Amino acid sequence: MKPQDFAQKEPRFDVFDYFDGNSRAWGIFEDRFGKLRRQFTVEITGTVKDGVLTLEEDFIYDDGETDRRVWTITKTGEHTYEGRADDIVGTAIGSQYGNALNWSYDMDLKVGDGAWRVGFNDWMFLQPDGVLVNRARVKKWGFEIGEVTLFFTKTQHVAQAAE
């Protein structure tokens, strides 16, 4: 699968437009055997300034643990992006066409008192009504160790649904 396969798919996913403002995500991590290992929510605040999208992500895990990641994302071409965050090794590379964005990056993932260096192959697909589906395959030493699934929505969609 490659991002260009989705060039004609709607609704078009504009990364900066979607994440500018407040959004929320609900996610799970399943190990390579399909066993659910973690559940979490993420509160996200995005700001666009001088061509840079800053995403402040605050994670709350089902066991009470919290975490924070701050991404800085720049558009480097008509369909390409680069992103950086403290726990990302080097630069995340993204390619967006139609309703899809593919991110790839390495990350130092907290595991117990240490960290594992893992690779992410992240796919985001914008759906109608502003729902964004994200599936990420996680690999270590070339072997898949699990999958993360997330569902995003703009905060105003959550508030409207509750009314």
VMD Tcl script that builds the backbone (N, CA, C; Angstrom):
set m [mol new atoms 489]
animate dup $m
set s [atomselect $m all]
$s set {name element resname resid chain x y z} {
  {N N MET 1 A 0.856 -1.172 0.000}
  {CA C MET 1 A 0.000 0.000 0.000}
  {C C MET 1 A 0.896 1.227 0.000}
  {N N LYS 2 A 0.513 2.212 -0.798}
  {CA C LYS 2 A 1.267 3.459 -0.809}
  {C C LYS 2 A 0.299 4.640 -0.797}
  {N N PRO 3 A 0.733 5.776 -0.262}
  {CA C PRO 3 A -0.171 6.924 -0.128}
  {C C PRO 3 A -0.839 7.344 -1.432}
  {N N GLN 4 A -0.128 7.237 -2.558}
  {CA C GLN 4 A -0.675 7.650 -3.843}
  {C C GLN 4 A -1.923 6.853 -4.219}
  {N N ASP 5 A -2.091 5.644 -3.648}
  {CA C ASP 5 A -3.280 4.826 -3.909}
  {C C ASP 5 A -4.558 5.534 -3.475}
  {N N PHE 6 A -4.451 6.541 -2.611}
  {CA C PHE 6 A -5.608 7.204 -2.022}
  {C C PHE 6 A -5.827 8.616 -2.574}
  {N N ALA 7 A -5.124 8.960 -3.645}
  {CA C ALA 7 A -5.159 10.321 -4.188}
  {C C ALA 7 A -6.572 10.805 -4.497}
  {N N GLN 8 A -7.471 9.931 -4.903}
  {CA C GLN 8 A -8.826 10.339 -5.283}
  {C C GLN 8 A -9.843 10.148 -4.158}
  {N N LYS 9 A -9.403 9.680 -3.008}
  {CA C LYS 9 A -10.335 9.400 -1.906}
  {C C LYS 9 A -10.735 10.681 -1.178}
  {N N GLU 10 A -11.974 10.713 -0.754}
  {CA C GLU 10 A -12.540 11.847 -0.018}
  {C C GLU 10 A -12.999 11.364 1.352}
  {N N PRO 11 A -13.116 12.242 2.322}
  {CA C PRO 11 A -12.755 13.658 2.294}
  {C C PRO 11 A -11.240 13.836 2.321}
  {N N ARG 12 A -10.771 14.915 1.696}
  {CA C ARG 12 A -9.335 15.180 1.644}
  {C C ARG 12 A -8.829 15.519 3.039}
  {N N PHE 13 A -7.718 14.906 3.393}
  {CA C PHE 13 A -7.113 15.099 4.716}
  {C C PHE 13 A -6.055 16.188 4.630}
  {N N ASP 14 A -6.352 17.348 5.208}
  {CA C ASP 14 A -5.382 18.432 5.335}
  {C C ASP 14 A -4.881 18.384 6.774}
  {N N VAL 15 A -3.659 17.928 6.959}
  {CA C VAL 15 A -3.099 17.675 8.289}
  {C C VAL 15 A -3.126 18.935 9.148}
  {N N PHE 16 A -2.678 20.062 8.602}
  {CA C PHE 16 A -2.623 21.298 9.380}
  {C C PHE 16 A -4.031 21.764 9.757}
  {N N ASP 17 A -4.959 21.710 8.810}
  {CA C ASP 17 A -6.330 22.149 9.081}
  {C C ASP 17 A -6.990 21.239 10.118}
  {N N TYR 18 A -6.830 19.927 9.967}
  {CA C TYR 18 A -7.492 18.998 10.889}
  {C C TYR 18 A -7.016 19.189 12.327}
  {N N PHE 19 A -5.711 19.310 12.508}
  {CA C PHE 19 A -5.169 19.354 13.869}
  {C C PHE 19 A -5.037 20.755 14.457}
  {N N ASP 20 A -5.389 21.794 13.695}
  {CA C ASP 20 A -5.384 23.148 14.247}
  {C C ASP 20 A -6.567 23.268 15.208}
  {N N GLY 21 A -6.288 23.511 16.485}
  {CA C GLY 21 A -7.341 23.582 17.495}
  {C C GLY 21 A -7.271 22.365 18.405}
  {N N ASN 22 A -8.417 21.987 18.963}
  {CA C ASN 22 A -8.459 20.897 19.933}
  {C C ASN 22 A -9.079 19.653 19.321}
  {N N SER 23 A -8.481 18.517 19.635}
  {CA C SER 23 A -9.031 17.232 19.216}
  {C C SER 23 A -8.780 16.218 20.324}
  {N N ARG 24 A -9.417 15.084 20.179}
  {CA C ARG 24 A -9.306 14.013 21.169}
  {C C ARG 24 A -9.172 12.698 20.421}
  {N N ALA 25 A -8.430 11.759 21.024}
  {CA C ALA 25 A -8.288 10.433 20.425}
  {C C ALA 25 A -8.464 9.367 21.492}
  {N N TRP 26 A -8.964 8.227 21.059}
  {CA C TRP 26 A -9.110 7.050 21.911}
  {C C TRP 26 A -8.320 5.944 21.248}
  {N N GLY 27 A -7.497 5.229 22.024}
  {CA C GLY 27 A -6.636 4.243 21.396}
  {C C GLY 27 A -6.435 2.992 22.209}
  {N N ILE 28 A -5.924 1.982 21.504}
  {CA C ILE 28 A -5.560 0.707 22.123}
  {C C ILE 28 A -4.234 0.243 21.542}
  {N N PHE 29 A -3.523 -0.557 22.323}
  {CA C PHE 29 A -2.324 -1.236 21.832}
  {C C PHE 29 A -2.540 -2.735 22.010}
  {N N GLU 30 A -2.413 -3.468 20.899}
  {CA C GLU 30 A -2.504 -4.922 20.928}
  {C C GLU 30 A -1.129 -5.498 20.615}
  {N N ASP 31 A -0.736 -6.545 21.343}
  {CA C ASP 31 A 0.545 -7.177 21.049}
  {C C ASP 31 A 0.429 -8.009 19.772}
  {N N ARG 32 A 1.520 -8.628 19.364}
  {CA C ARG 32 A 1.539 -9.361 18.088}
  {C C ARG 32 A 0.614 -10.570 18.072}
  {N N PHE 33 A 0.145 -10.988 19.230}
  {CA C PHE 33 A -0.777 -12.115 19.312}
  {C C PHE 33 A -2.238 -11.650 19.347}
  {N N GLY 34 A -2.457 -10.326 19.289}
  {CA C GLY 34 A -3.804 -9.776 19.316}
  {C C GLY 34 A -4.343 -9.532 20.709}
  {N N LYS 35 A -3.487 -9.676 21.727}
  {CA C LYS 35 A -3.932 -9.445 23.099}
  {C C LYS 35 A -3.887 -7.946 23.406}
  {N N LEU 36 A -5.012 -7.437 23.923}
  {CA C LEU 36 A -5.084 -6.026 24.280}
  {C C LEU 36 A -4.197 -5.767 25.491}
  {N N ARG 37 A -3.219 -4.868 25.316}
  {CA C ARG 37 A -2.258 -4.569 26.379}
  {C C ARG 37 A -2.503 -3.239 27.065}
  {N N ARG 38 A -2.983 -2.240 26.308}
  {CA C ARG 38 A -3.208 -0.912 26.891}
  {C C ARG 38 A -4.354 -0.221 26.189}
  {N N GLN 39 A -5.032 0.641 26.955}
  {CA C GLN 39 A -6.044 1.530 26.414}
  {C C GLN 39 A -5.713 2.936 26.893}
  {N N PHE 40 A -6.061 3.926 26.080}
  {CA C PHE 40 A -5.701 5.285 26.455}
  {C C PHE 40 A -6.567 6.300 25.715}
  {N N THR 41 A -6.561 7.523 26.234}
  {CA C THR 41 A -7.144 8.669 25.546}
  {C C THR 41 A -6.046 9.715 25.398}
  {N N VAL 42 A -6.216 10.578 24.420}
  {CA C VAL 42 A -5.240 11.632 24.165}
  {C C VAL 42 A -5.997 12.940 23.940}
  {N N GLU 43 A -5.645 13.955 24.701}
  {CA C GLU 43 A -6.146 15.309 24.489}
  {C C GLU 43 A -5.079 16.046 23.688}
  {N N ILE 44 A -5.473 16.655 22.567}
  {CA C ILE 44 A -4.507 17.239 21.639}
  {C C ILE 44 A -4.841 18.704 21.393}
  {N N THR 45 A -3.839 19.537 21.511}
  {CA C THR 45 A -3.964 20.949 21.160}
  {C C THR 45 A -2.985 21.223 20.035}
  {N N GLY 46 A -3.510 21.703 18.916}
  {CA C GLY 46 A -2.672 22.005 17.764}
  {C C GLY 46 A -2.685 23.488 17.457}
  {N N THR 47 A -1.502 24.021 17.146}
  {CA C THR 47 A -1.403 25.414 16.727}
  {C C THR 47 A -0.526 25.477 15.476}
  {N N VAL 48 A -0.931 26.327 14.557}
  {CA C VAL 48 A -0.167 26.538 13.328}
  {C C VAL 48 A 0.392 27.949 13.368}
  {N N LYS 49 A 1.719 28.046 13.243}
  {CA C LYS 49 A 2.368 29.357 13.254}
  {C C LYS 49 A 3.603 29.286 12.364}
  {N N ASP 50 A 3.709 30.244 11.450}
  {CA C ASP 50 A 4.865 30.342 10.558}
  {C C ASP 50 A 5.139 29.033 9.828}
  {N N GLY 51 A 4.080 28.368 9.366}
  {CA C GLY 51 A 4.233 27.155 8.581}
  {C C GLY 51 A 4.596 25.911 9.376}
  {N N VAL 52 A 4.462 25.979 10.692}
  {CA C VAL 52 A 4.778 24.828 11.551}
  {C C VAL 52 A 3.540 24.481 12.370}
  {N N LEU 53 A 3.177 23.196 12.354}
  {CA C LEU 53 A 2.105 22.690 13.192}
  {C C LEU 53 A 2.732 22.116 14.457}
  {N N THR 54 A 2.322 22.651 15.610}
  {CA C THR 54 A 2.772 22.118 16.896}
  {C C THR 54 A 1.604 21.369 17.507}
  {N N LEU 55 A 1.826 20.080 17.811}
  {CA C LEU 55 A 0.799 19.246 18.444}
  {C C LEU 55 A 1.239 18.910 19.855}
  {N N GLU 56 A 0.456 19.337 20.824}
  {CA C GLU 56 A 0.705 18.983 22.221}
  {C C GLU 56 A -0.256 17.852 22.563}
  {N N GLU 57 A 0.306 16.668 22.801}
  {CA C GLU 57 A -0.498 15.474 23.061}
  {C C GLU 57 A -0.345 15.060 24.520}
  {N N ASP 58 A -1.471 15.006 25.235}
  {CA C ASP 58 A -1.476 14.567 26.629}
  {C C ASP 58 A -2.205 13.232 26.714}
  {N N PHE 59 A -1.451 12.182 27.064}
  {CA C PHE 59 A -1.965 10.813 27.125}
  {C C PHE 59 A -2.410 10.473 28.539}
  {N N ILE 60 A -3.543 9.794 28.646}
  {CA C ILE 60 A -4.000 9.230 29.914}
  {C C ILE 60 A -4.289 7.753 29.649}
  {N N TYR 61 A -3.509 6.874 30.306}
  {CA C TYR 61 A -3.653 5.430 30.117}
  {C C TYR 61 A -4.648 4.862 31.118}
  {N N ASP 62 A -5.217 3.701 30.790}
  {CA C ASP 62 A -6.240 3.096 31.644}
  {C C ASP 62 A -5.706 2.686 33.013}
  {N N ASP 63 A -4.374 2.581 33.161}
  {CA C ASP 63 A -3.802 2.244 34.471}
  {C C ASP 63 A -3.441 3.487 35.282}
  {N N GLY 64 A -3.812 4.690 34.765}
  {CA C GLY 64 A -3.554 5.934 35.479}
  {C C GLY 64 A -2.277 6.643 35.062}
  {N N GLU 65 A -1.401 5.963 34.321}
  {CA C GLU 65 A -0.168 6.604 33.861}
  {C C GLU 65 A -0.508 7.726 32.885}
  {N N THR 66 A 0.300 8.781 32.910}
  {CA C THR 66 A 0.142 9.884 31.961}
  {C C THR 66 A 1.456 10.085 31.213}
  {N N ASP 67 A 1.352 10.697 30.055}
  {CA C ASP 67 A 2.540 10.982 29.255}
  {C C ASP 67 A 2.220 12.195 28.389}
  {N N ARG 68 A 3.253 12.817 27.886}
  {CA C ARG 68 A 3.092 13.996 27.030}
  {C C ARG 68 A 4.093 13.921 25.887}
  {N N ARG 69 A 3.628 14.249 24.704}
  {CA C ARG 69 A 4.507 14.332 23.530}
  {C C ARG 69 A 4.159 15.626 22.813}
  {N N VAL 70 A 5.182 16.339 22.385}
  {CA C VAL 70 A 4.978 17.564 21.618}
  {C C VAL 70 A 5.666 17.378 20.262}
  {N N TRP 71 A 4.838 17.370 19.221}
  {CA C TRP 71 A 5.327 17.250 17.848}
  {C C TRP 71 A 5.476 18.640 17.228}
  {N N THR 72 A 6.483 18.813 16.389}
  {CA C THR 72 A 6.543 19.955 15.478}
  {C C THR 72 A 6.587 19.362 14.080}
  {N N ILE 73 A 5.640 19.797 13.256}
  {CA C ILE 73 A 5.468 19.218 11.929}
  {C C ILE 73 A 5.553 20.328 10.900}
  {N N THR 74 A 6.335 20.084 9.851}
  {CA C THR 74 A 6.452 21.038 8.757}
  {C C THR 74 A 6.083 20.346 7.456}
  {N N LYS 75 A 5.470 21.120 6.578}
  {CA C LYS 75 A 5.146 20.617 5.242}
  {C C LYS 75 A 6.376 20.879 4.369}
  {N N THR 76 A 6.910 19.833 3.765}
  {CA C THR 76 A 8.158 19.965 2.998}
  {C C THR 76 A 7.943 19.911 1.491}
  {N N GLY 77 A 6.723 19.620 1.066}
  {CA C GLY 77 A 6.396 19.542 -0.351}
  {C C GLY 77 A 4.895 19.454 -0.510}
  {N N GLU 78 A 4.421 19.321 -1.743}
  {CA C GLU 78 A 2.975 19.271 -1.979}
  {C C GLU 78 A 2.305 18.140 -1.199}
  {N N HIS 79 A 2.991 17.019 -1.035}
  {CA C HIS 79 A 2.408 15.856 -0.368}
  {C C HIS 79 A 3.256 15.338 0.796}
  {N N THR 80 A 4.299 16.071 1.181}
  {CA C THR 80 A 5.246 15.529 2.157}
  {C C THR 80 A 5.361 16.381 3.407}
  {N N TYR 81 A 5.657 15.679 4.519}
  {CA C TYR 81 A 5.788 16.306 5.834}
  {C C TYR 81 A 6.985 15.717 6.555}
  {N N GLU 82 A 7.499 16.496 7.504}
  {CA C GLU 82 A 8.503 16.016 8.457}
  {C C GLU 82 A 8.030 16.376 9.853}
  {N N GLY 83 A 8.318 15.492 10.809}
  {CA C GLY 83 A 7.926 15.751 12.177}
  {C C GLY 83 A 9.015 15.381 13.154}
  {N N ARG 84 A 9.038 16.089 14.265}
  {CA C ARG 84 A 10.005 15.821 15.329}
  {C C ARG 84 A 9.311 15.879 16.682}
  {N N ALA 85 A 9.792 15.054 17.608}
  {CA C ALA 85 A 9.346 15.077 19.003}
  {C C ALA 85 A 10.493 14.508 19.830}
  {N N ASP 86 A 10.471 14.770 21.135}
  {CA C ASP 86 A 11.592 14.368 21.989}
  {C C ASP 86 A 11.885 12.876 21.964}
  {N N ASP 87 A 10.848 12.027 21.913}
  {CA C ASP 87 A 11.087 10.585 21.945}
  {C C ASP 87 A 11.159 9.958 20.559}
  {N N ILE 88 A 11.094 10.788 19.509}
  {CA C ILE 88 A 11.237 10.314 18.136}
  {C C ILE 88 A 12.719 10.387 17.782}
  {N N VAL 89 A 13.226 9.297 17.217}
  {CA C VAL 89 A 14.631 9.231 16.832}
  {C C VAL 89 A 14.761 9.839 15.439}
  {N N GLY 90 A 15.492 10.933 15.337}
  {CA C GLY 90 A 15.641 11.592 14.048}
  {C C GLY 90 A 14.360 12.299 13.656}
  {N N THR 91 A 13.936 12.063 12.415}
  {CA C THR 91 A 12.797 12.766 11.845}
  {C C THR 91 A 11.754 11.776 11.351}
  {N N ALA 92 A 10.495 12.053 11.660}
  {CA C ALA 92 A 9.380 11.285 11.096}
  {C C ALA 92 A 9.129 11.817 9.688}
  {N N ILE 93 A 8.869 10.909 8.762}
  {CA C ILE 93 A 8.618 11.283 7.374}
  {C C ILE 93 A 7.177 10.910 7.038}
  {N N GLY 94 A 6.440 11.875 6.460}
  {CA C GLY 94 A 5.047 11.628 6.112}
  {C C GLY 94 A 4.751 11.940 4.665}
  {N N SER 95 A 3.764 11.209 4.122}
  {CA C SER 95 A 3.305 11.434 2.766}
  {C C SER 95 A 1.777 11.376 2.773}
  {N N GLN 96 A 1.126 12.414 2.218}
  {CA C GLN 96 A -0.327 12.543 2.268}
  {C C GLN 96 A -0.902 12.674 0.871}
  {N N TYR 97 A -1.920 11.863 0.580}
  {CA C TYR 97 A -2.689 11.953 -0.658}
  {C C TYR 97 A -4.145 11.664 -0.311}
  {N N GLY 98 A -5.063 12.438 -0.895}
  {CA C GLY 98 A -6.486 12.197 -0.683}
  {C C GLY 98 A -6.836 12.209 0.794}
  {N N ASN 99 A -7.433 11.108 1.273}
  {CA C ASN 99 A -7.846 11.045 2.681}
  {C C ASN 99 A -6.821 10.349 3.566}
  {N N ALA 100 A -5.622 10.062 3.038}
  {CA C ALA 100 A -4.654 9.238 3.775}
  {C C ALA 100 A -3.323 9.947 4.008}
  {N N LEU 101 A -2.737 9.625 5.161}
  {CA C LEU 101 A -1.384 10.062 5.504}
  {C C LEU 101 A -0.632 8.845 6.016}
  {N N ASN 102 A 0.576 8.644 5.507}
  {CA C ASN 102 A 1.443 7.582 5.995}
  {C C ASN 102 A 2.657 8.221 6.654}
  {N N TRP 103 A 2.887 7.877 7.935}
  {CA C TRP 103 A 4.038 8.345 8.711}
  {C C TRP 103 A 4.946 7.155 8.947}
  {N N SER 104 A 6.233 7.369 8.914}
  {CA C SER 104 A 7.167 6.333 9.363}
  {C C SER 104 A 8.238 7.010 10.211}
  {N N TYR 105 A 8.561 6.324 11.314}
  {CA C TYR 105 A 9.537 6.889 12.247}
  {C C TYR 105 A 9.970 5.834 13.246}
  {N N ASP 106 A 11.098 6.114 13.876}
  {CA C ASP 106 A 11.585 5.301 14.980}
  {C C ASP 106 A 11.354 6.081 16.263}
  {N N MET 107 A 11.118 5.321 17.342}
  {CA C MET 107 A 10.760 5.955 18.606}
  {C C MET 107 A 11.376 5.172 19.756}
  {N N ASP 108 A 11.759 5.877 20.800}
  {CA C ASP 108 A 12.173 5.228 22.040}
  {C C ASP 108 A 10.925 5.084 22.903}
  {N N LEU 109 A 10.364 3.880 22.907}
  {CA C LEU 109 A 9.110 3.576 23.586}
  {C C LEU 109 A 9.377 3.156 25.015}
  {N N LYS 110 A 8.717 3.847 25.966}
  {CA C LYS 110 A 8.886 3.490 27.380}
  {C C LYS 110 A 8.349 2.087 27.630}
  {N N VAL 111 A 9.168 1.261 28.250}
  {CA C VAL 111 A 8.766 -0.087 28.648}
  {C C VAL 111 A 9.340 -0.312 30.038}
  {N N GLY 112 A 8.459 -0.350 31.045}
  {CA C GLY 112 A 8.931 -0.480 32.424}
  {C C GLY 112 A 9.815 0.697 32.780}
  {N N ASP 113 A 11.009 0.396 33.326}
  {CA C ASP 113 A 11.942 1.459 33.699}
  {C C ASP 113 A 12.887 1.835 32.562}
  {N N GLY 114 A 12.756 1.174 31.406}
  {CA C GLY 114 A 13.647 1.445 30.292}
  {C C GLY 114 A 12.887 1.881 29.055}
  {N N ALA 115 A 13.526 1.694 27.914}
  {CA C ALA 115 A 12.907 2.052 26.637}
  {C C ALA 115 A 13.386 1.083 25.560}
  {N N TRP 116 A 12.505 0.802 24.626}
  {CA C TRP 116 A 12.845 0.005 23.450}
  {C C TRP 116 A 12.817 0.918 22.239}
  {N N ARG 117 A 13.781 0.789 21.380}
  {CA C ARG 117 A 13.740 1.511 20.117}
  {C C ARG 117 A 12.906 0.687 19.142}
  {N N VAL 118 A 11.790 1.277 18.693}
  {CA C VAL 118 A 10.869 0.579 17.806}
  {C C VAL 118 A 10.587 1.453 16.581}
  {N N GLY 119 A 10.145 0.804 15.521}
  {CA C GLY 119 A 9.755 1.502 14.304}
  {C C GLY 119 A 8.244 1.508 14.154}
  {N N PHE 120 A 7.711 2.638 13.730}
  {CA C PHE 120 A 6.273 2.770 13.498}
  {C C PHE 120 A 6.002 2.964 12.011}
  {N N ASN 121 A 5.018 2.246 11.494}
  {CA C ASN 121 A 4.465 2.496 10.171}
  {C C ASN 121 A 3.008 2.868 10.416}
  {N N ASP 122 A 2.751 4.150 10.365}
  {CA C ASP 122 A 1.506 4.769 10.802}
  {C C ASP 122 A 0.662 5.158 9.585}
  {N N TRP 123 A -0.596 4.728 9.558}
  {CA C TRP 123 A -1.523 5.126 8.502}
  {C C TRP 123 A -2.719 5.825 9.123}
  {N N MET 124 A -3.028 7.024 8.623}
  {CA C MET 124 A -4.210 7.776 9.067}
  {C C MET 124 A -5.149 7.929 7.878}
  {N N PHE 125 A -6.458 7.710 8.146}
  {CA C PHE 125 A -7.472 7.821 7.103}
  {C C PHE 125 A -8.611 8.696 7.611}
  {N N LEU 126 A -8.835 9.840 6.952}
  {CA C LEU 126 A -9.929 10.722 7.335}
  {C C LEU 126 A -11.240 10.156 6.810}
  {N N GLN 127 A -12.226 10.076 7.688}
  {CA C GLN 127 A -13.549 9.560 7.370}
  {C C GLN 127 A -14.558 10.711 7.382}
  {N N PRO 128 A -15.765 10.465 6.858}
  {CA C PRO 128 A -16.783 11.518 6.942}
  {C C PRO 128 A -17.042 11.923 8.393}
  {N N ASP 129 A -17.581 13.102 8.579}
  {CA C ASP 129 A -17.912 13.658 9.887}
  {C C ASP 129 A -16.688 13.926 10.748}
  {N N GLY 130 A -15.512 14.060 10.138}
  {CA C GLY 130 A -14.321 14.458 10.875}
  {C C GLY 130 A -13.671 13.379 11.722}
  {N N VAL 131 A -14.049 12.130 11.534}
  {CA C VAL 131 A -13.410 11.040 12.276}
  {C C VAL 131 A -12.135 10.639 11.532}
  {N N LEU 132 A -11.040 10.534 12.271}
  {CA C LEU 132 A -9.755 10.147 11.704}
  {C C LEU 132 A -9.354 8.807 12.325}
  {N N VAL 133 A -9.158 7.803 11.481}
  {CA C VAL 133 A -8.760 6.468 11.931}
  {C C VAL 133 A -7.261 6.333 11.715}
  {N N ASN 134 A -6.556 5.846 12.741}
  {CA C ASN 134 A -5.101 5.707 12.699}
  {C C ASN 134 A -4.737 4.275 13.105}
  {N N ARG 135 A -3.996 3.594 12.224}
  {CA C ARG 135 A -3.486 2.257 12.543}
  {C C ARG 135 A -1.971 2.295 12.365}
  {N N ALA 136 A -1.274 1.824 13.365}
  {CA C ALA 136 A 0.191 1.848 13.318}
  {C C ALA 136 A 0.721 0.466 13.655}
  {N N ARG 137 A 1.538 -0.064 12.772}
  {CA C ARG 137 A 2.224 -1.319 13.045}
  {C C ARG 137 A 3.562 -0.971 13.693}
  {N N VAL 138 A 3.878 -1.684 14.771}
  {CA C VAL 138 A 5.074 -1.403 15.547}
  {C C VAL 138 A 6.034 -2.574 15.400}
  {N N LYS 139 A 7.295 -2.263 15.038}
  {CA C LYS 139 A 8.299 -3.309 14.833}
  {C C LYS 139 A 9.539 -3.053 15.678}
  {N N LYS 140 A 10.156 -4.154 16.093}
  {CA C LYS 140 A 11.447 -4.115 16.777}
  {C C LYS 140 A 12.318 -5.164 16.115}
  {N N TRP 141 A 13.523 -4.797 15.739}
  {CA C TRP 141 A 14.456 -5.677 15.025}
  {C C TRP 141 A 13.819 -6.312 13.790}
  {N N GLY 142 A 12.910 -5.574 13.137}
  {CA C GLY 142 A 12.278 -6.064 11.920}
  {C C GLY 142 A 11.072 -6.961 12.136}
  {N N PHE 143 A 10.749 -7.279 13.395}
  {CA C PHE 143 A 9.605 -8.139 13.700}
  {C C PHE 143 A 8.467 -7.301 14.267}
  {N N GLU 144 A 7.249 -7.584 13.799}
  {CA C GLU 144 A 6.103 -6.864 14.322}
  {C C GLU 144 A 5.835 -7.292 15.759}
  {N N ILE 145 A 5.772 -6.284 16.650}
  {CA C ILE 145 A 5.511 -6.594 18.064}
  {C C ILE 145 A 4.110 -6.174 18.491}
  {N N GLY 146 A 3.417 -5.407 17.647}
  {CA C GLY 146 A 2.076 -5.008 18.006}
  {C C GLY 146 A 1.499 -3.995 17.046}
  {N N GLU 147 A 0.283 -3.568 17.395}
  {CA C GLU 147 A -0.419 -2.592 16.578}
  {C C GLU 147 A -1.176 -1.622 17.472}
  {N N VAL 148 A -1.099 -0.344 17.104}
  {CA C VAL 148 A -1.836 0.713 17.793}
  {C C VAL 148 A -2.986 1.127 16.880}
  {N N THR 149 A -4.175 1.248 17.465}
  {CA C THR 149 A -5.343 1.740 16.739}
  {C C THR 149 A -5.886 2.935 17.498}
  {N N LEU 150 A -6.119 4.029 16.772}
  {CA C LEU 150 A -6.635 5.259 17.368}
  {C C LEU 150 A -7.796 5.791 16.532}
  {N N PHE 151 A -8.732 6.449 17.203}
  {CA C PHE 151 A -9.808 7.167 16.543}
  {C C PHE 151 A -9.790 8.592 17.066}
  {N N PHE 152 A -9.658 9.556 16.144}
  {CA C PHE 152 A -9.593 10.975 16.490}
  {C C PHE 152 A -10.895 11.659 16.090}
  {N N THR 153 A -11.230 12.708 16.825}
  {CA C THR 153 A -12.298 13.607 16.423}
  {C C THR 153 A -11.960 14.996 16.946}
  {N N LYS 154 A -12.458 15.993 16.235}
  {CA C LYS 154 A -12.295 17.357 16.709}
  {C C LYS 154 A -13.154 17.507 17.957}
  {N N THR 155 A -12.685 18.246 18.941}
  {CA C THR 155 A -13.389 18.371 20.210}
  {C C THR 155 A -14.801 18.913 20.021}
  {N N GLN 156 A -15.006 19.849 19.085}
  {CA C GLN 156 A -16.351 20.373 18.895}
  {C C GLN 156 A -17.302 19.282 18.416}
  {N N HIS 157 A -16.816 18.262 17.674}
  {CA C HIS 157 A -17.685 17.145 17.269}
  {C C HIS 157 A -18.128 16.355 18.499}
  {N N VAL 158 A -17.244 16.189 19.468}
  {CA C VAL 158 A -17.585 15.479 20.692}
  {C C VAL 158 A -18.646 16.262 21.452}
  {N N ALA 159 A -18.451 17.570 21.564}
  {CA C ALA 159 A -19.400 18.403 22.304}
  {C C ALA 159 A -20.763 18.402 21.611}
  {N N GLN 160 A -20.795 18.490 20.274}
  {CA C GLN 160 A -22.058 18.492 19.542}
  {C C GLN 160 A -22.782 17.164 19.709}
  {N N ALA 161 A -22.058 16.054 19.706}
  {CA C ALA 161 A -22.668 14.729 19.840}
  {C C ALA 161 A -23.304 14.551 21.214}
  {N N ALA 162 A -22.755 15.224 22.225}
  {CA C ALA 162 A -23.254 15.082 23.595}
  {C C ALA 162 A -24.542 15.891 23.801}
  {N N GLU 163 A -24.796 16.875 22.927}
  {CA C GLU 163 A -25.977 17.733 23.098}
  {C C GLU 163 A -27.241 17.037 22.681}
}
mol reanalyze $m
mol bondsrecalc $m
mol representation Tube
mol addrep $m
